[in-house]
């Protein structure tokens, strides 16, 4: 199977899988949406206001900002990552292993690629929703500059595709649902802590900065923070290119891996 084969098997029917997942989320929105959105807000309040009282200023791109202002855009990126990754990681695994949803849908005119692309798109939609909702919240705190902050919306959609693809890949590789704790411990948590969300990377040792730049969340945080601070520069094209390339690569690998598990 090659790239051309995967693309050839994708049709407009992905819409049906996307709509199925979104319709279910709308029914269970209280448990699927509210708690994950509250978590970044709690981080903003606890760290931004609490710890921010002890941290005078944080430097970013030659300018100094309050710690709350520095933290807020990082929480947008974290919200996108959590929503998109967990939606496909746990959602796709449950639909594959326990609910047997994929087994039922594959008997319809939808191809395996339609099903899996629909999964990624629904995860990306939730990532976009998270990014937009948290952007609105920090805007109410006066922590976002406009119109540059509007860049966060298409960026959240793109990053949502990337992290949803990661989630689908993790679901495809996990033999049991308990195994999904491994990517959380080895991938999600390190990104959450060391991607420049809570502290600037400029003053870190060279090896820390190198490791951080290998993490996809770092590049999302870089662009998101620059957008909310109205500090967008051509240098950020590197971060955007990194996200674009990684999104395409992980989406391809995740679809291929999950298809091989779905069709045995």
N, C-alpha and C positions, 0 to 999 in steps of 0.2 A: 504494500500500500504506500502511495506517495502523496505529495501535497495535492496534485491535480485530482487524484481520486477522491480525497476528502472534500475538496471544493465542489467537485462534480455532484456529490451526493447531498449537498446542502440545498434546500429549497425554501420556498416561502412558508412551508409548513412549520418551520421553527417557531413561527408566531403562535401556533396552537400550544406547543409545550411551554413557551414563555407565559402565555395567558393562563394556562392551567396553574402554574406555580404562583403567579401573582394573585389570581383569584383566591387561592387557598390562603395566601398571606393576608389578604384583605379580611378574610373571615376570622383569622386568628391574630389580628394585628396587635391586640393588647399585649400578648405575650411575646410576639416576634419582633415588635418594633419599639415599644416604650422602654423596656429594661435596657436594651443595648444603646439607646439614645441617651438615657439618663446617665450611664456610666461615664462617657467623656465629659458631661457637664459636671459630674461629681469631681473628676480630676481637675477641671478648671477651677472649681470652687476650693477644693482642698489644697492643691498645689499652688494655683495661681494667686489666690487670695491669702491662704494660710502661709505657705512658704514665701510667697511674694512679699509679705510684710518684712521678711528678713533679708531679701535679696534686693539690692538697690536698683541696679540696671544690668541689662544683658546686651552685649554688642552683637549686631547683625549687619553685615554689609557696610561697615563703617559708621553705622548709626546706633544709638542706644535706645532701648525700649524697656518698659516695665516687664517684670517676669510674667505677669498675667498676659500681656500682649504677645510675648514670645511664645508662651505655651499654647495659646488658643488655636493658632493654625495647625499646630502639631496634632491637636485633638481631632481636627477635621480629617486629617490623613489617617489617624488611628481608627476613627469611626468607619471610614470607607473600607479599610483593611478588614476589620472585624466583621462587618456586615456581609461583605462579598465573600470572604473566605469561609466563614462558618456556614453561610447559607448553602453553598455547594458541597462543602466538605461533609457536613452532617446530613443535609437534605438529600443529596444525591446518594449517599451511602444507605440511608434508610429506604429511599425509594427503590434502590437496587436490591438490597439484601432482605429487608423485612416486609415492606409493603408490596414488593414485586410489581411496582408501577411500570418500570421499564419493560418488563416481560409482557405486560398488557399492551403498552403503547407500541411496541415493536411489531405487533400483529396488525397495526393500522398502516395506512400509506406512508407514515413518517418513517424515514430512514434512521439508522443509528446516529448518523451525524446530525440530523434534524433534532433528535432528542437531546443530544449532548450540547449542541450549540444553544438550544433553548434553555438548557440548564445554566450555561455560562451567562447568557443574556439576562436571565431572571436574577442571578446573583449580582450582575453588574448594575441592574436597576435598583436593587436594594443598596448597593454601594453609593450610587448616585443620590438616592433619597437621603442616606445618612450624611453625605457631604453637604447637601443642600440644607438639611435641617440644622446641622451644627453650625454652618455658616450663618444661618438666620439667627441662631442663638447668640453667637459671638458678635454679630452686628448689633444686636440689642444692647450689648455691653459697650458698644462703640469701639470694637477691636478690629474692625475691617474697613479698609479704604476702598472706595468705589470711584470709577467703574472697574478698576483692575481686579477686584475680588471676584468678578463674574467669571474670570478664567477658571475659578475653582469648579464650576459646574461641568464643563466638558472634560476637565482634568479628572474629576471624580468618576465620570462615566468610563473614561479610558482606564484609570486605575482599577475601577470595579471589574472590568473585563480581565485585567491581569490577575487580580487576587481571586476572582471567581474561578479562573483557570487553574490557579494553584490549588484551590479547594477541591476542584474536580480531580486533579491529579492525586491528591492525598487520599481521596475517597477510592480511587481506582487501585491504589497500591495497598490499602489496608485490608487484611484478611478478616479482622474483627473490629467492631466499633471502638473497643478499648485501645486499639492501635493508633487511633486518631489523636491520642494524647501525645504521641511522639512528635508530630509536626508542630503541635502547639508549644511543647517544651523546647524543641530544637530550632524552630523557625519563627513562629509568631512572637513568642516572648522576647527573644533576643532583638528582633526588629523593634518591638514596642519600647524596649529600654535603651537601645543603643543606636537609634537612627536620627538623633538630633531632636527628638520630641521634647525632652525634658531639659536638655542642656546643649549649648553650642559645641560643635565638634572642632572648632578652630584651635582651641587650646589643648586638645588631646594629643597623645603621642602619635607618631606617624603610622604605626601599625594599627592603632585603633581607628584612625581616619580611613585607612585603606580597607579595613574590614567593614566599616560602616558603609563605604561607598559601593560595596558589593551587595548590600541589602537593598531591595527595591523600595522599601518604605522611605529610605533616606532621600531618594530622588523625588518622591512624591512630596515629602515634607519640604524640601528645598523650594520647589515651585509654589506650593501652597503658601508658604510663609512669605515668599517674595510677592506673591499676588496680593495677599491681605495687607502687606506693608507698602504696596505700590512701588516695589523695587524690582520689577521685571526687567531683565537684561538679556542680551543675546547669549551670554554664557550659560543660561538655563536650557538652551537648546540641547546641550549634552544630556541633561537629566531627562528631557522629553524623549530624545532618541533612545536612551537606555530603556525607558518604559515601553516605547513602541516596539522595539526589537524583542524585549523579554516577553511582552504580551503575545506577540505572534508565535514565538517559540514555545512558550508554555501552553498556549491554547492548542497548538498542533499536537504536542506530546500528550497532553491530558486527554484529548479526544481519541487519539490513537490507542492509548493505554486502556481507557475505559471501554472503548469499542471491543477490544480483544477480550475483556472480561464479560461484557454483555453478550457477545456472540461467540459461543464456544463450540 
